[in-house]
């Protein structure tokens, strides 16, 4: 501690934040701080519209991405407190269409299992492709959920999975009899007087809304279509809310006040505040494996931990640093933390709550940059807010993460090259041409011949989801591209070398299916049968 005031420390932090934004290529950022139950500071940087040079401010609406999850958990908490559900209610007893192929999940998976990320269901990011395209309609939701594979036993351990919160959206909608987003609006947002928060962009004031950006390797911003997640789309329950810093500060202030009251009284509700069941929601339910930090866990929509300790374990930064995440709060007192991050093409967000001091750090950005500036800045602001004795060099950390991000894309190309069998030739290209579908019938792949000499892959018959293919070996082709191309296409990130291989499989001398490893965690690729061509 250096004895400076919070105002002085924040002034000193400003050039550091600006440097983090520059290194990451982030176009616009807005943040706010709560301490001892009061809003103590807000500040914004950069632009909501880069071309028009329109500035960001505390009223600018951003996509919240996975900060939505804690809101959905609070919505379920209201239904539990009203006696409509219990945390142990089985999903199959609430959602009639839940017919999971795993007998264990079908019979036993509960609401708590979903909200605390312990179902053991596979993650599957195929639903999100280029330019924020959600390539499956909401009507396919339960069909896809029912066919997700179980990759570890129920309640065996933590597995982050957006589909669990897609299920939670179904739970709210079926129980309340209204769309889950409408339920959150009427039971959380409206009672708190939030005018710029919702789960459907069309229902919000269209002024002062940020655009969405990715960045090239040289940090040039690329304008992409806005985040499409909402209460009208697939995966809305996992990331479909929108808000601004001003509204979120009011939301989290009320949350912290209700948490304090419920922790002190043992009650599950607080007079004049909409939040219910906050102690179960913020309790540690599923341990998150992190060497040396046994206290890290997932609650319901929140990662639960303590300082000194790491934050940002839900952020993409964790994928790059793992156990090398910075240890925050060294030399200071123990503090309970609730935190989460959110990521979509064109948005990265972070929220950290400290219930014991009724403090919070909220950071919203409009850019999927070279690193997660929202998470890095939130950690910097945590050290500034609490004036911790041992501080980190977050500019150096940002540069290291940027280097890892850029190298990860070079690693994909290098891994593909190392694994290639040299000297093989493909069949005549026209033998691969055709339409292929997965067993579920939800995903279509067209293999087309362009200009008579080059194969392309097209997903869901969408022109914007067309990718050039290169022969790799035997009957295998690749469709990989550079990080710059990924940014121009507005894609979420790097899934690794195996994701970019398409292997054609023959039966009786004719190509009749293809194999694509849509889910890197699964040992076997997904098969697509040739249905025409």
C-alpha positions in Angstrom: 0.0 0.0 0.0 1.3 3.4 -1.0 -1.1 5.6 1.0 -2.5 7.2 -2.1 -6.2 7.9 -2.6 -8.4 5.9 -5.0 -8.6 8.9 -7.2 -4.8 9.1 -7.4 -4.4 5.4 -8.1 -7.1 5.5 -10.8 -5.3 8.4 -12.5 -2.1 6.5 -12.4 -3.8 3.4 -13.9 -5.3 5.3 -16.9 -2.1 5.2 -19.1 -1.7 1.6 -18.2 -5.3 0.8 -19.4 -4.7 2.8 -22.6 -1.5 0.7 -23.2 -3.4 -2.5 -22.6 -6.1 -1.4 -25.1 -3.4 -0.5 -27.7 -1.6 -3.8 -27.3 -4.8 -5.8 -27.6 -6.3 -3.7 -30.4 -9.5 -3.0 -28.3 -11.6 -0.3 -29.9 -13.8 0.7 -27.0 -14.0 0.0 -23.2 -16.2 1.2 -20.4 -15.7 0.3 -16.7 -17.3 1.0 -13.3 -16.4 0.4 -9.7 -18.5 -0.2 -6.6 -17.0 0.0 -3.1 -18.7 -0.3 0.3 -22.0 -0.5 -1.6 -21.6 2.7 -3.5 -20.6 3.6 -7.1 -17.2 5.2 -6.7 -16.0 5.6 -10.3 -16.8 5.2 -14.0 -14.6 5.8 -17.0 -14.6 5.0 -20.7 -12.1 4.7 -23.4 -12.1 4.7 -27.2 -15.1 4.4 -29.5 -18.4 2.7 -29.9 -18.1 3.4 -33.6 -14.5 3.5 -34.8 -15.2 5.0 -38.3 -17.5 7.8 -37.0 -15.3 8.3 -33.9 -18.4 8.1 -31.6 -17.1 7.8 -28.0 -18.0 5.1 -25.5 -19.7 6.2 -22.2 -21.3 4.6 -19.2 -24.7 4.5 -21.1 -23.3 2.7 -24.1 -25.0 -0.7 -24.6 -22.7 -3.7 -25.0 -23.3 -7.4 -25.5 -22.7 -9.1 -22.1 -21.9 -12.5 -23.4 -21.4 -15.0 -20.5 -22.2 -12.4 -17.8 -25.7 -13.5 -18.8 -25.2 -16.8 -17.0 -25.4 -15.3 -13.5 -28.6 -13.4 -14.5 -30.2 -16.7 -15.7 -29.1 -18.4 -12.4 -30.8 -15.5 -10.5 -34.0 -16.0 -12.6 -34.0 -19.7 -11.7 -33.4 -18.6 -8.0 -36.7 -16.6 -8.1 -38.6 -19.7 -9.3 -37.0 -21.8 -6.6 -37.9 -19.3 -3.9 -41.5 -19.2 -5.2 -41.8 -22.9 -4.8 -42.0 -23.6 -8.5 -38.8 -25.6 -8.6 -36.0 -26.9 -6.3 -32.4 -26.9 -7.1 -32.5 -30.7 -7.3 -35.5 -30.8 -9.7 -34.7 -33.1 -12.6 -34.5 -31.4 -16.0 -36.8 -34.2 -17.5 -39.5 -33.2 -15.0 -39.5 -29.6 -16.2 -38.6 -29.8 -19.9 -40.6 -32.5 -21.6 -38.4 -32.5 -24.7 -35.3 -33.4 -22.6 -34.5 -36.9 -23.7 -30.8 -37.1 -23.3 -29.1 -40.1 -25.0 -27.1 -40.7 -21.8 -29.4 -42.7 -19.5 -27.6 -41.2 -16.5 -28.2 -37.6 -17.7 -31.7 -38.3 -18.8 -32.8 -39.8 -15.5 -30.7 -37.8 -13.0 -29.4 -34.4 -14.3 -30.8 -31.6 -12.2 -31.1 -27.9 -12.4 -28.2 -27.5 -10.0 -26.0 -29.8 -12.2 -26.6 -27.6 -15.2 -26.0 -24.3 -13.5 -22.9 -25.5 -11.7 -21.3 -27.0 -14.9 -21.1 -30.6 -13.6 -23.3 -32.5 -16.1 -20.3 -34.0 -17.9 -21.8 -33.1 -21.2 -19.5 -32.3 -24.1 -19.0 -28.7 -25.1 -19.8 -28.1 -28.8 -19.1 -24.7 -30.4 -20.3 -25.7 -33.9 -23.4 -23.5 -33.5 -21.3 -20.3 -33.9 -19.5 -19.7 -37.1 -18.5 -16.7 -39.2 -19.7 -13.1 -38.7 -21.6 -14.0 -35.5 -23.7 -16.5 -37.5 -25.7 -18.8 -35.3 -26.1 -21.6 -37.8 -28.8 -23.6 -35.9 -32.4 -22.4 -35.4 -33.9 -22.4 -31.9 -36.1 -25.3 -33.0 -33.0 -27.5 -33.1 -32.0 -26.8 -29.5 -33.3 -29.8 -27.7 -32.5 -32.1 -30.6 -28.9 -31.1 -30.3 -28.9 -31.2 -26.5 -30.3 -34.7 -26.4 -27.5 -35.9 -28.6 -24.6 -34.3 -26.9 -22.2 -37.0 -25.6 -21.4 -37.4 -21.9 -17.6 -37.2 -21.6 -17.4 -37.7 -17.8 -19.8 -39.0 -15.2 -22.5 -36.7 -13.8 -21.2 -34.7 -10.9 -17.7 -36.0 -11.4 -16.1 -32.6 -12.1 -16.1 -29.2 -13.8 -16.7 -29.0 -17.5 -17.5 -25.5 -18.9 -20.5 -25.9 -21.2 -22.7 -23.2 -22.8 -25.3 -25.9 -23.5 -26.0 -26.2 -19.8 -27.3 -22.6 -19.8 -29.3 -23.2 -23.0 -31.0 -25.9 -20.9 -31.5 -23.4 -18.1 -33.3 -21.1 -20.5 -35.7 -23.9 -21.3 -36.2 -24.5 -17.6 -37.3 -20.9 -17.0 -39.5 -20.8 -20.1 -41.3 -24.0 -19.3 -41.7 -23.2 -15.6 -42.8 -19.6 -15.9 -44.8 -20.0 -19.0 -43.1 -17.1 -20.7 -39.9 -16.7 -22.7 -36.9 -16.7 -20.3 -35.8 -13.3 -21.4 -39.2 -11.8 -20.7 -39.1 -13.4 -17.3 -35.7 -11.8 -16.5 -37.0 -8.5 -17.7 -40.2 -8.5 -15.6 -38.6 -10.1 -12.4 -35.1 -8.6 -12.4 -34.5 -5.7 -14.8 -37.7 -3.8 -14.5 -37.9 -4.0 -10.6 -34.4 -2.5 -10.5 -35.3 0.3 -12.9 -32.9 -0.8 -15.6 -33.8 1.0 -18.8 -30.9 -0.1 -20.9 -30.7 -3.8 -20.1 -32.4 -6.7 -21.8 -32.2 -9.9 -23.8 -33.5 -8.7 -27.1 -31.7 -5.8 -28.9 -34.9 -4.8 -30.7 -36.6 -4.1 -27.4 -33.8 -1.7 -26.3 -33.2 1.9 -27.2 -31.2 1.8 -30.4 -29.1 4.9 -29.7 -25.7 4.7 -28.1 -25.2 1.1 -28.9 -21.7 -0.1 -29.7 -20.6 -1.7 -32.9 -18.6 -5.0 -32.9 -15.0 -5.5 -33.9 -12.2 -8.0 -34.3 -8.6 -7.0 -34.9 -5.9 -8.1 -37.3 -2.4 -9.2 -36.2 -1.2 -5.6 -36.7 -4.1 -4.3 -34.5 -6.1 -2.9 -37.3 -9.8 -3.0 -36.3 -12.3 -5.0 -38.4 -16.0 -4.1 -38.2 -18.1 -7.3 -38.0 -21.9 -7.9 -37.6 -23.1 -7.4 -34.1 -23.5 -10.3 -31.6 -26.7 -12.0 -32.5 -27.4 -13.9 -29.2 -30.8 -13.0 -27.7 -33.8 -14.6 -26.1 -35.0 -15.4 -29.7 -31.9 -17.4 -30.7 -30.2 -20.7 -29.8 -27.8 -20.2 -26.9 -29.4 -17.0 -25.7 -29.4 -18.3 -22.1 -25.7 -18.7 -22.2 -24.9 -15.2 -23.4 -27.8 -13.2 -24.8 -28.1 -10.2 -22.5 -27.1 -6.6 -23.2 -26.5 -3.7 -20.9 -24.4 -0.7 -20.1 -22.0 0.0 -17.2 -24.4 2.4 -15.6 -27.2 -0.2 -15.4 -24.8 -3.0 -14.3 -23.6 -0.9 -11.4 -27.1 -0.6 -10.2 -27.7 -4.3 -10.8 -24.6 -5.4 -8.9 -25.2 -2.9 -6.1 -28.6 -4.4 -5.5 -27.1 -7.9 -5.8 -24.4 -7.2 -3.2 -27.0 -5.6 -0.8 -29.3 -8.6 -1.1 -26.3 -11.0 -0.6 -25.3 -9.2 2.5 -28.8 -9.3 4.0 -29.4 -13.0 3.1 -25.9 -14.1 4.5 -26.6 -12.3 7.7 -30.2 -13.4 8.2 -30.2 -16.9 6.7 -33.3 -15.8 4.7 -33.6 -16.6 1.0 -35.2 -13.3 0.0 -34.6 -9.6 0.8 -37.4 -7.0 1.1 -37.6 -4.6 -1.8 -34.9 -6.4 -3.8 -35.7 -9.0 -6.5 -32.8 -11.4 -5.8 -33.6 -14.7 -4.2 -31.5 -17.7 -3.1 -28.2 -15.9 -3.4 -26.3 -18.0 -0.9 -26.9 -21.2 -2.8 -26.2 -19.4 -6.1 -22.9 -18.0 -4.8 -21.7 -21.1 -3.0 -19.0 -23.4 -4.4 -20.6 -26.4 -6.0 -18.0 -27.8 -8.5 -14.3 -27.6 -7.9 -12.3 -26.1 -10.8 -8.9 -27.9 -11.1 -6.2 -25.3 -10.7 -2.9 -26.4 -9.2 -2.3 -24.9 -5.8 -5.8 -23.2 -5.5 -8.2 -25.8 -4.1 -10.7 -23.0 -3.3 -11.5 -22.2 -6.9 -14.9 -23.5 -7.8 -18.0 -22.8 -9.9 -21.2 -21.7 -8.2 -24.2 -20.9 -10.4 -23.2 -18.5 -13.1 -20.2 -17.4 -11.0 -16.7 -18.6 -10.5 -16.2 -18.6 -6.7 -12.8 -18.0 -5.2 -10.7 -16.0 -2.8 -7.9 -13.5 -2.8 -5.0 -14.0 -2.7 -5.6 -16.1 -5.7 -6.2 -16.1 -9.5 -9.1 -14.4 -11.2 -10.1 -14.7 -14.8 -10.2 -18.5 -14.9 -13.3 -18.3 -17.1 -11.5 -16.0 -19.5 -9.7 -17.0 -22.7 -6.5 -15.8 -20.9 -6.7 -18.9 -18.8 -6.4 -21.0 -22.0 -3.1 -19.3 -22.7 -1.6 -19.0 -19.2 -3.2 -21.9 -17.3 -1.5 -22.3 -13.9 0.6 -19.2 -14.8 -2.3 -16.9 -14.1 -1.3 -13.9 -11.9 -1.9 -14.3 -8.2 -3.9 -11.3 -7.2 -4.1 -9.8 -3.7 -0.7 -11.0 -2.4 0.1 -9.4 0.9 -3.5 -8.4 1.5 -6.4 -9.9 3.5 -8.4 -12.8 2.3 -11.4 -11.7 0.2 -14.2 -13.9 -1.3 -14.6 -13.3 -5.0 -17.4 -13.9 -7.5 -16.2 -13.5 -11.0 -17.0 -14.3 -14.6 -15.9 -13.3 -18.1 -17.7 -13.3 -21.4 -16.4 -13.7 -25.0 -18.0 -13.4 -28.4 -16.7 -12.0 -31.7 -17.0 -8.3 -31.1 -17.4 -8.3 -27.3 -15.3 -9.3 -24.2 -16.6 -8.6 -20.7 -15.7 -9.2 -17.1 -17.4 -8.7 -13.7 -15.7 -9.3 -10.3 -17.7 -9.0 -7.1 -16.3 -8.9 -3.5 -19.3 -9.6 -1.3 -17.6 -8.9 2.1 -16.8 -5.3 1.2 -19.8 -4.9 -1.2 -17.3 -4.0 -4.0 -17.4 -4.7 -7.7 -15.4 -4.2 -10.9 -17.3 -4.2 -14.2 -15.6 -4.0 -17.6 -17.3 -4.1 -21.0 -15.5 -4.0 -24.4 -16.6 -4.1 -28.0 -13.7 -6.1 -29.4 -12.5 -9.6 -29.7 -8.9 -8.5 -29.6 -5.4 -10.1 -29.5 -6.1 -10.7 -25.8 -9.0 -10.3 -23.4 -8.6 -6.6 -22.4 -11.8 -6.7 -20.3 -10.3 -9.4 -18.0 -6.9 -7.9 -17.8 -8.2 -4.4 -17.0 -10.6 -5.9 -14.4 -7.6 -7.5 -12.6 -5.6 -4.3 -12.8 -8.6 -2.4 -11.3 -8.9 -4.9 -8.5 -5.4 -4.2 -7.4 -6.1 -0.4 -7.7 -9.4 -0.6 -5.8 -7.9 -2.5 -2.8 -4.5 -0.8 -3.0 -2.8 -4.3 -2.8 0.8 -4.3 -1.6 2.2 -6.5 -4.4 1.1 -5.5 -7.8 1.5 -6.9 -11.3 2.8 -5.5 -14.5 -0.3 -5.9 -16.6 1.3 -4.3 -19.7 4.0 -7.0 -19.7 1.3 -9.6 -19.0 -0.8 -8.3 -22.0 2.2 -8.4 -24.3 3.0 -12.0 -23.2 -0.5 -13.1 -23.9 -0.6 -11.4 -27.3 2.6 -13.3 -28.2 1.0 -16.6 -27.1 -2.1 -15.8 -29.1 -0.2 -15.1 -32.3 2.1 -18.1 -31.8 -0.9 -20.4 -31.3 -2.1 -19.8 -34.9 1.4 -20.4 -36.2 1.4 -23.6 -34.2 -1.6 -24.9 -36.1 0.1 -24.5 -39.4 3.3 -26.2 -38.0 1.3 -29.1 -36.5 -0.5 -29.7 -39.8 2.8 -29.7 -41.7 4.5 -32.1 -39.2 1.7 -34.6 -39.4 1.4 -34.6 -43.2 2.3 -37.7 -45.2 4.3 -36.4 -48.2 3.9 -37.5 -51.8 0.2 -38.6 -51.8 -2.3 -37.5 -54.3 -6.1 -37.1 -54.2 -8.7 -38.7 -56.4 -10.3 -36.7 -59.1 -11.8 -33.8 -57.3 -15.2 -34.3 -58.7 -15.4 -37.6 -56.7 -15.6 -35.7 -53.5 -18.3 -33.3 -54.6 -21.7 -33.6 -52.9 -23.9 -32.8 -50.0 -23.2 -34.5 -46.6 -25.3 -34.4 -43.5 -24.6 -35.4 -39.9 -26.6 -38.2 -38.3 -28.8 -35.8 -36.4 -29.7 -33.9 -39.7 -28.9 -30.5 -38.2 -25.7 -29.8 -40.0 -25.2 -29.7 -43.8 -21.8 -29.7 -45.5 -21.6 -29.1 -49.2 -18.3 -29.9 -51.0 -18.2 -27.9 -54.2 -15.8 -27.7 -57.1 -14.9 -24.1 -58.1 -13.4 -23.3 -61.5 -12.9 -26.9 -62.1 -9.7 -27.1 -60.0 -10.5 -26.3 -56.4 -12.7 -27.8 -53.7 -14.5 -25.6 -51.2 -16.5 -26.5 -48.1 -19.8 -24.7 -47.4 -21.7 -25.0 -44.1 -25.5 -24.9 -44.0 -25.7 -23.8 -47.7 -24.5 -20.3 -46.5 -22.4 -18.3 -48.9 -20.6 -16.6 -46.1 -19.6 -20.0 -44.6 -17.6 -21.0 -47.7 -14.0 -22.1 -47.2 -11.2 -23.0 -49.6 -9.8 -26.5 -49.2 -6.3 -27.8 -49.8 -5.2 -31.4 -50.3 -3.5 -32.6 -47.2 -2.8 -36.4 -47.7 -4.7 -39.3 -49.3 -8.4 -38.5 -49.0 -7.9 -35.8 -46.4 -8.1 -32.0 -47.1 -7.7 -29.0 -44.8 -9.6 -25.8 -44.7 -7.4 -23.8 -42.2 -6.6 -20.1 -42.6 -4.6 -17.4 -40.9 -5.5 -15.5 -37.8 -6.1 -12.4 -39.9 -8.6 -14.3 -42.1 -10.3 -15.6 -38.9 -10.6 -11.9 -37.7 -11.9 -10.7 -41.1 -14.5 -13.5 -40.9 -15.5 -12.6 -37.4 -14.8 -16.0 -36.0 -14.5 -16.9 -32.3 -11.0 -18.3 -32.1 -8.6 -21.2 -32.7 -9.8 -24.7 -32.2 -6.5 -26.5 -33.1 -5.1 -28.4 -36.1 -7.5 -31.4 -36.0 -10.5 -29.1 -36.3 -9.3 -28.0 -39.8 -9.1 -31.5 -41.3 -11.8 -33.1 -43.4 -11.3 -36.8 -44.2 -13.3 -38.4 -46.9 -14.2 -42.1 -46.4 -14.9 -44.5 -49.2 -17.1 -47.7 -49.3 -16.7 -50.0 -52.2 -14.4 -47.5 -54.0 -16.9 -44.6 -53.7 -16.7 -41.7 -51.3 -19.9 -42.0 -49.2 -19.1 -40.0 -46.0 -16.7 -37.5 -44.5 -15.3 -37.2 -41.0 -14.8 -33.8 -39.2 -13.6 -33.4 -35.6 -16.2 -30.8 -34.7 -15.4 -31.2 -31.0 -11.7 -31.4 -30.2 -12.4 -32.9 -26.7 -14.0 -36.0 -28.3 -11.8 -38.9 -29.3 -13.6 -39.6 -32.6 -14.7 -37.2 -35.4 -18.3 -36.6 -36.3 -19.5 -38.5 -39.4 -21.4 -36.9 -42.2 -23.1 -39.2 -44.8 -23.2 -38.3 -48.4 -26.9 -37.6 -49.4 -26.4 -36.3 -52.9 -23.8 -35.8 -55.5 
